[in-house]
Amino acid sequence: MKVLNFGSLNLDYTYQVETILVPGETQASKGRQIFCGGKGLNQSIALAKAGIPVYHAGMIGEEGDVLLETCRENGVNTEFIRKIDGPSGHTIIQVDKDGQNCILLFGGSNRSITKEFADEVLDAFDSGDMILLQNEINELDYIIDRAYEKGMMIILNPSPYDDGLKKCDLGKVSLFLVNEIEGYQITGEKEPDRILEKIREIYPKAKVVLTLGGNGSVYQDETGAVHRQGIYKVKAVDTTAAGDTFTGYFISSLIDGLPVQEGLKLAAKASAIAVSRAGATASIPLREEVLNSDL
């Protein structure tokens, strides 16, 4: 089985601030750092660091060579990354004194995916292969349809949630990875148990992992069976890649055949280590570190 992550590659401009800005406020930042990121890139690197061979497909812009180098340095296959004219996708991220963040996203090259490019990539994969998707690229509906036609296992992190997802046939998704906000946007429900019930009602064939911030995570399969996992408490420095780290490590556990509860535990530990560090890709731990952690 091959694993394809068809997703974004961003440059993250990260500013340290006392508090997240409110409308009309001007505030001097305490510092700025530039990291490689994007939900797609973060999740590919999390998979690679968890020991899973992963192909990344996507577009970078004129200044995006560092994104390509970061993939290669972290063991991500870059065969399906293309460079185009114009700017790469990027974000402006505020990180406050407690490690919480807010993110402004510019799509750039991530919004330049064509159907022809999608076909070229998917032609290299077969039935039974796995495809991981987020919502930071265009042509998502087409990619889902084509991957489903090929018999691939489709995993979706529907973030950021927007009207573009309404064009997608989410009934073709095998596994959803969502947080409480995305769960509410999909179902209209705010209580975690109701979110899970509603997702099962709308998409009866899908499994789902619902992350709950400080309250951990919950997994539900298509039968309605539920597994819960708490968090490992650490001093938060930067939460930017926490969810992406969790995603990569949980998917790695499925590929490795671990029981669900063990997979949730592994993902929670990896995520806790990630939030204790600055940056996105730079904060994601290696599998050996997670397994040997004292958490």
Disulfide bonds with the S-S distance in Angstrom:
none
